Amino acid sequence: MHVLVLGAGLSGVTTAWYLAHAGFDVSVVDRRDAAGLETSYANGGQISVSHPEPWANPSAPWTALRWLGRDDAPLRLKLRADPAQWRWLLGFLGECLPHRTRRNTEAIAALAVRSAAALRALREETGIAYDHLERGILHLFFEPQAYRRACEKLPLLTAHGITARACGPAECVEVEPALAAVRERLAGALYAPDDESGDAFRFTQALAERAKAKGVTFHFNTSISRFVHHGGLVTGIEVADEVGRIGLLKADAYVLCLGSYGTQLAARLGERLPIYPVKGYSVTVPVRDAAAAPSVSITDESRRIVCSRLGGRLRVAGTAELDGFDTTPHPHRCQPLLDWLEARFPGAAETGEAQFWAGLRPATPSNVPLIGKSRMVNLWYNTGHGTLGWTLACGSASALADLMSGRPPPVHEFPFLRGALGH
Ligand SMILES: Cc1cc2nc3c(=O)[nH]c(=O)nc-3n(C[C@H](O)[C@H](O)[C@H](O)COP(=O)(O)OP(=O)(O)OC[C@H]3O[C@@H](n4cnc5c(N)ncnc54)[C@H](O)[C@@H]3O)c2cc1C
């Protein structure tokens, strides 16, 4: 069976890989001239199994109110006359109810655990290099109350098979000596030793090369403009090449992995995907002093900022803006990330050589991705991974390949695989 994967980001390339592995004949279409050039390009680098709780949780509305109007606030909301934005926000508020948060956390945790195992197996099988480190993630807290609340959630992580432990300030510095400069200010941390970090873009490119070697065809510089369909069946996709020549690509089945851009195409089929772009920023800087730069990946929970060591570079990422499809990396939004780095790890990096970047997280209100079949007979989804697209990539793609091969993963482990699509 010939499957056309739409999009060559983390979701599309991993989908192509696992489908090819399962014996499908696979092609991939993307408007860019290589894989991984949009949201998967410069993310925070974390494989964060230890953070399954979605942004939509009971404390989120109050936290958002507290941040309102602050220039360095991790969250920024620019209200627009855009029904999709309002629908998404209402959906987000609904997902903040305690029972919804519990259900979403369980779904994400199950998928994240599967995903981490799949990533390890893929690494062993392919030997691909992407500046990955297996040194864990330290979730830092600078307020005692927030630290206490986080410690109360440890049993929940353990129940999902996720290893994490509470560390006082001294143990934090033992785990990551580069934290010595902020030791006095730390309330404590949760340390997840099995978590990893790595460069998602290098990974996506390397896996695309392996997929090509396995027989997957890539159509780059090819923009998808619409689905052609008849009687509930997708019969092709209309595409344009770089000089605007229109063509039609056909397959037996299609998988939509278009990040934040899938919603408009799906809407023309009558499918309303609950995905809205949530803009985030990152800065990438060369390491100046290796001893002062962390190699354990860091999440500063007080500022919602993450930091990962990627070979000779440090990547700092964060912020969430709801402001449509603008991807400009505004310097005034990137600067707080650099200031954070200098404050937490003084002298670690060549901040004068920082590269600024912004990308659009394809976010569902619940942060639970859409994995499964659409209402069309031969159209599938693997999209909407929001804040965790790198963490969940391999698990989602392998689960989709199982579904398409008629081997659905156990429903009690992955109830959302059917439920999230609303049918
Ligand atoms: C600042 C930031 C930090 C992050 N940090 C982390 C992290 O630490 N850990 C983590 O797990 N996740 C993180 N994420 C999330 C993660 O990066 C995303 O969830 C993931 O990259 C989404 O991958 P994707 O394949 O769905 O989308 P994309 O990478 O955007 O891929 C979609 C592809 O579709 C193509 N496309 C779109 N429209 C068309 C069209 N009409 N025709 C043809 N091609 C088209 C695009 O060119 C693109 O290649 C972060 C995100 C951001 C923004």
The ligand as an SDF file (V2000), in Angstrom:
LIG
                    3D

 53 58  0  0  0  0  0  0  0  0999 V2000
   10.3230   27.1370   21.4280 C   0  0  0  0  0  0  0  0  0  0  0  0
    9.9380   25.6840   21.3700 C   0  0  0  0  0  0  0  0  0  0  0  0
   10.5380   24.7770   22.2290 C   0  0  0  0  0  0  0  0  0  0  0  0
   10.1620   23.4370   22.2070 C   0  0  0  0  0  0  0  0  0  0  0  0
   10.8150   22.5590   23.0170 N   0  0  0  0  0  0  0  0  0  0  0  0
   10.4760   21.2460   23.0100 C   0  0  0  0  0  0  0  0  0  0  0  0
   11.1560   20.3160   23.8370 C   0  0  0  0  0  0  0  0  0  0  0  0
   12.1080   20.6600   24.5350 O   0  0  0  0  0  0  0  0  0  0  0  0
   10.7320   19.0300   23.8460 N   0  0  0  0  0  0  0  0  0  0  0  0
    9.6730   18.6190   23.0860 C   0  0  0  0  0  0  0  0  0  0  0  0
    9.3010   17.4550   23.1840 O   0  0  0  0  0  0  0  0  0  0  0  0
    9.0480   19.4620   22.2310 N   0  0  0  0  0  0  0  0  0  0  0  0
    9.4110   20.7680   22.1860 C   0  0  0  0  0  0  0  0  0  0  0  0
    8.7720   21.6430   21.3410 N   0  0  0  0  0  0  0  0  0  0  0  0
    7.6720   21.1510   20.4950 C   0  0  0  0  0  0  0  0  0  0  0  0
    8.1380   20.4740   19.2150 C   0  0  0  0  0  0  0  0  0  0  0  0
    9.2240   21.1740   18.6450 O   0  0  0  0  0  0  0  0  0  0  0  0
    6.9640   20.4170   18.2090 C   0  0  0  0  0  0  0  0  0  0  0  0
    5.8600   19.8050   18.8300 O   0  0  0  0  0  0  0  0  0  0  0  0
    7.3490   19.6140   16.9620 C   0  0  0  0  0  0  0  0  0  0  0  0
    8.4920   20.1470   16.3550 O   0  0  0  0  0  0  0  0  0  0  0  0
    6.2020   19.6120   15.9480 C   0  0  0  0  0  0  0  0  0  0  0  0
    6.6170   18.8240   14.8660 O   0  0  0  0  0  0  0  0  0  0  0  0
    5.6670   18.6610   13.5870 P   0  0  0  0  0  0  0  0  0  0  0  0
    6.3180   17.6980   12.6950 O   0  0  0  0  0  0  0  0  0  0  0  0
    4.2750   18.3960   14.0370 O   0  0  0  0  0  0  0  0  0  0  0  0
    5.6370   20.1410   12.9460 O   0  0  0  0  0  0  0  0  0  0  0  0
    6.7400   20.8360   12.0080 P   0  0  0  0  0  0  0  0  0  0  0  0
    8.1140   20.5490   12.4510 O   0  0  0  0  0  0  0  0  0  0  0  0
    6.3320   22.2700   11.8890 O   0  0  0  0  0  0  0  0  0  0  0  0
    6.5290   20.1060   10.6140 O   0  0  0  0  0  0  0  0  0  0  0  0
    5.4540   20.4060    9.7500 C   0  0  0  0  0  0  0  0  0  0  0  0
    5.9970   20.3360    8.3300 C   0  0  0  0  0  0  0  0  0  0  0  0
    4.8940   20.5480    7.4260 O   0  0  0  0  0  0  0  0  0  0  0  0
    5.3510   21.3470    6.3570 C   0  0  0  0  0  0  0  0  0  0  0  0
    4.1890   22.0520    5.7910 N   0  0  0  0  0  0  0  0  0  0  0  0
    3.2960   22.8330    6.4230 C   0  0  0  0  0  0  0  0  0  0  0  0
    2.3460   23.2570    5.5710 N   0  0  0  0  0  0  0  0  0  0  0  0
    2.6480   22.7360    4.3580 C   0  0  0  0  0  0  0  0  0  0  0  0
    2.0230   22.7820    3.0780 C   0  0  0  0  0  0  0  0  0  0  0  0
    0.9060   23.4950    2.8440 N   0  0  0  0  0  0  0  0  0  0  0  0
    2.5980   22.1020    2.0520 N   0  0  0  0  0  0  0  0  0  0  0  0
    3.7280   21.3690    2.2530 C   0  0  0  0  0  0  0  0  0  0  0  0
    4.3600   21.2790    3.4440 N   0  0  0  0  0  0  0  0  0  0  0  0
    3.8210   21.9440    4.4890 C   0  0  0  0  0  0  0  0  0  0  0  0
    6.3700   22.2890    6.9710 C   0  0  0  0  0  0  0  0  0  0  0  0
    7.3000   22.7610    6.0020 O   0  0  0  0  0  0  0  0  0  0  0  0
    7.0110   21.4160    8.0390 C   0  0  0  0  0  0  0  0  0  0  0  0
    8.2330   20.8190    7.5860 O   0  0  0  0  0  0  0  0  0  0  0  0
    9.1310   22.9970   21.3200 C   0  0  0  0  0  0  0  0  0  0  0  0
    8.5610   23.9010   20.4280 C   0  0  0  0  0  0  0  0  0  0  0  0
    8.9540   25.2320   20.4250 C   0  0  0  0  0  0  0  0  0  0  0  0
    8.3430   26.1800   19.4450 C   0  0  0  0  0  0  0  0  0  0  0  0
  1  2  1  0
  2  3  1  0
  2 52  2  0
  3  4  2  0
  4  5  1  0
  4 50  1  0
  5  6  2  0
  6  7  1  0
  6 13  1  0
  7  8  2  0
  7  9  1  0
  9 10  1  0
 10 11  2  0
 10 12  1  0
 12 13  2  0
 13 14  1  0
 14 15  1  0
 14 50  1  0
 15 16  1  0
 16 17  1  0
 16 18  1  0
 18 19  1  0
 18 20  1  0
 20 21  1  0
 20 22  1  0
 22 23  1  0
 23 24  1  0
 24 25  2  0
 24 26  1  0
 24 27  1  0
 27 28  1  0
 28 29  2  0
 28 30  1  0
 28 31  1  0
 31 32  1  0
 32 33  1  0
 33 34  1  0
 33 48  1  0
 34 35  1  0
 35 36  1  0
 35 46  1  0
 36 37  1  0
 36 45  1  0
 37 38  2  0
 38 39  1  0
 39 40  1  0
 39 45  2  0
 40 41  1  0
 40 42  2  0
 42 43  1  0
 43 44  2  0
 44 45  1  0
 46 47  1  0
 46 48  1  0
 48 49  1  0
 50 51  2  0
 51 52  1  0
 52 53  1  0
M  END
$$$$
